[in-house]
Amino acid sequence: MKEIQCITLSRGRIEKFNTIQELLALELEEIFIIDMDALRKGRPSIKFYSDISKYFQVYALSLCNRLDDLVDSLISGCEGVVISPLISEKLLNDFLEVSENIIMPYTSLPSSRAFSLMGGSYYLCNVTVNYKFKTNFYYGLGDPGESYIRLKDFPVSNYDMALESR
C-alpha cells in the first residue's frame, strides 16, 4: 500500500518540524497537510500551500465550504483538497465543475452518496468505501487494498474534533 506523510499545520507552523528544510530532508514527493488553522478558523493557509507546493505534491485537509477557498487552494498548488461533508448538493456540484481533484470525507451523511452520484472519485476514509472511486486516502487500520493510500501520522483526534465542531 502506498503511503503519504501527513504534516500538521497549526498557527502558521509545521508541527514536529522546525523548518521546511527538515521536511525536505525526508525526501518525500507528496505530503498531506492537515491545516488546523483552516479547520479552526475556516480559512485555508493559501500562502503556505503555495510555498510548500514548490517542493511537494500537496493534498490539503481544510474542509473547504466556500468555492473561493477551493479555487484559491487549487491555484496555490494543491493537487487535491478535502472539502466539508456538510456542504449543499448545489455547492458540491459547483466544486466538481471546478475540479475533479476534490476529496470527500467518507461519512454516513448524504453528501458522500451525492458526491459519488455526481462523479466524485476521491475519498478520505478510515473504512472501505462502498462507492465507485479512483483513490481513497486512508487513515484506518489494516490494508484495505491497492487503490487506498495510507496516511502516515494522520492526527485522528484533531480531525474528529474538527468534524464535530462544524
C-alpha positions as CSV (number, residue, x, y, z in Angstrom):
1,M,0.0,0.0,0.0
2,K,1.4,3.4,-1.0
3,E,1.9,5.9,1.9
4,I,1.8,9.7,2.1
5,Q,3.3,11.5,5.1
6,C,0.9,13.8,6.9
7,I,2.0,17.0,8.4
8,T,0.0,19.3,10.6
9,L,0.0,23.0,10.1
10,S,-1.0,24.9,13.2
11,R,-0.7,28.6,13.9
12,G,1.3,29.0,10.7
13,R,3.9,26.5,11.7
14,I,4.6,22.9,10.8
15,E,4.3,20.7,13.9
16,K,7.2,18.3,14.5
17,F,9.4,20.2,12.0
18,N,11.3,23.4,12.8
19,T,11.8,24.3,9.1
20,I,10.8,23.3,5.7
21,Q,14.4,22.1,5.2
22,E,13.8,19.4,7.9
23,L,10.8,18.2,5.9
24,L,12.8,18.3,2.7
25,A,15.4,16.1,4.3
26,L,12.8,13.3,4.3
27,E,13.0,13.3,0.5
28,L,9.2,13.0,0.1
29,E,7.4,13.6,-3.2
30,E,3.9,14.0,-1.7
31,I,2.5,15.3,1.6
32,F,-0.9,15.5,3.1
33,I,-1.4,18.7,5.1
34,I,-3.8,18.8,8.0
35,D,-4.5,22.5,8.1
36,M,-5.6,23.1,11.7
37,D,-5.7,26.9,11.0
38,A,-8.3,26.2,8.3
39,L,-10.2,23.7,10.5
40,R,-10.4,26.2,13.4
41,K,-10.9,29.5,11.5
42,G,-12.4,28.4,8.2
43,R,-9.7,29.9,6.1
44,P,-7.1,27.7,4.2
45,S,-3.5,28.6,4.5
46,I,-3.1,29.6,0.9
47,K,0.3,31.2,1.2
48,F,1.7,28.1,2.9
49,Y,0.2,25.9,0.2
50,S,1.9,28.0,-2.4
51,D,5.3,27.9,-0.7
52,I,5.3,24.2,0.1
53,S,3.9,23.1,-3.3
54,K,7.2,24.2,-4.9
55,Y,8.8,21.1,-3.2
56,F,6.0,18.6,-2.9
57,Q,2.8,17.4,-4.5
58,V,0.3,18.7,-1.9
59,Y,-3.0,17.4,-0.7
60,A,-4.7,19.6,1.9
61,L,-7.3,18.8,4.5
62,S,-9.0,22.1,5.1
63,L,-12.7,21.1,5.0
64,C,-13.4,23.9,2.4
65,N,-17.0,25.0,2.3
66,R,-16.6,28.1,0.0
67,L,-15.9,28.0,-3.7
68,D,-13.4,30.8,-3.4
69,D,-11.3,28.8,-0.9
70,L,-11.3,25.7,-3.1
71,V,-10.2,27.7,-6.1
72,D,-7.5,29.5,-4.2
73,S,-6.2,26.2,-2.7
74,L,-6.0,24.6,-6.2
75,I,-4.4,27.6,-7.8
76,S,-1.9,27.8,-5.0
77,G,-0.6,24.3,-5.9
78,C,-2.7,21.8,-4.1
79,E,-3.2,18.6,-6.1
80,G,-6.3,17.8,-4.1
81,V,-8.4,19.4,-1.4
82,V,-10.6,17.8,1.3
83,I,-13.9,19.6,1.4
84,S,-16.5,19.8,4.1
85,P,-19.0,16.9,4.1
86,L,-21.7,19.4,5.2
87,I,-21.9,21.4,2.0
88,S,-25.1,21.6,0.0
89,E,-25.6,19.5,-3.2
90,K,-25.6,22.6,-5.3
91,L,-22.2,23.8,-3.9
92,L,-20.9,20.2,-4.2
93,N,-21.8,20.3,-7.9
94,D,-20.1,23.7,-8.3
95,F,-17.0,22.3,-6.6
96,L,-16.9,19.3,-9.0
97,E,-17.4,21.7,-12.0
98,V,-14.2,23.5,-10.9
99,S,-12.1,20.3,-10.5
100,E,-12.3,16.6,-10.1
101,N,-9.5,16.8,-7.5
102,I,-11.9,17.1,-4.6
103,I,-11.6,14.8,-1.7
104,M,-14.8,14.0,0.2
105,P,-14.7,12.7,3.8
106,Y,-16.5,9.3,3.7
107,T,-19.3,9.6,6.2
108,S,-22.8,8.5,6.6
109,L,-24.0,11.9,5.6
110,P,-25.9,12.2,2.3
111,S,-23.1,14.2,0.8
112,S,-20.9,11.1,0.4
113,R,-23.6,9.5,-1.8
114,A,-24.3,12.7,-3.7
115,F,-20.6,13.1,-4.3
116,S,-20.4,9.6,-5.8
117,L,-23.5,10.2,-7.9
118,M,-22.1,13.5,-9.3
119,G,-18.9,11.7,-10.3
120,G,-16.6,12.5,-7.4
121,S,-14.0,9.8,-7.0
122,Y,-11.6,10.7,-4.2
123,Y,-12.4,10.0,-0.5
124,L,-10.8,10.4,2.9
125,C,-11.8,7.4,5.0
126,N,-11.0,5.0,7.8
127,V,-13.1,2.2,6.4
128,T,-13.6,0.6,3.0
129,V,-15.7,2.8,0.6
130,N,-18.8,1.3,-0.9
131,Y,-18.9,3.7,-3.9
132,K,-17.0,3.8,-7.2
133,F,-13.7,5.6,-6.6
134,K,-10.3,6.3,-8.1
135,T,-8.4,6.8,-4.8
136,N,-9.0,6.7,-1.1
137,F,-6.8,8.5,1.4
138,Y,-6.9,6.0,4.2
139,Y,-6.2,6.6,7.9
140,G,-7.8,3.4,9.3
141,L,-6.3,0.1,10.5
142,G,-5.2,-2.7,8.2
143,D,-4.7,-2.8,4.5
144,P,-7.9,-2.3,2.5
145,G,-6.3,-2.7,-0.9
146,E,-4.2,-1.2,-3.6
147,S,-6.4,1.8,-4.5
148,Y,-6.1,3.1,-1.0
149,I,-3.3,5.4,0.1
150,R,-2.2,5.1,3.7
151,L,-1.9,8.5,5.5
152,K,1.1,8.1,7.8
153,D,0.9,10.0,11.1
154,F,-2.7,11.2,10.5
155,P,-3.9,13.0,13.6
156,V,-7.3,11.3,14.1
157,S,-8.3,13.1,17.2
158,N,-7.7,16.6,15.7
159,Y,-9.7,15.6,12.6
160,D,-12.6,14.1,14.6
161,M,-12.8,17.3,16.7
162,A,-12.8,19.5,13.6
163,L,-15.7,17.5,12.1
164,E,-17.7,17.6,15.3
165,S,-17.3,21.4,15.6
166,R,-18.7,22.1,12.2
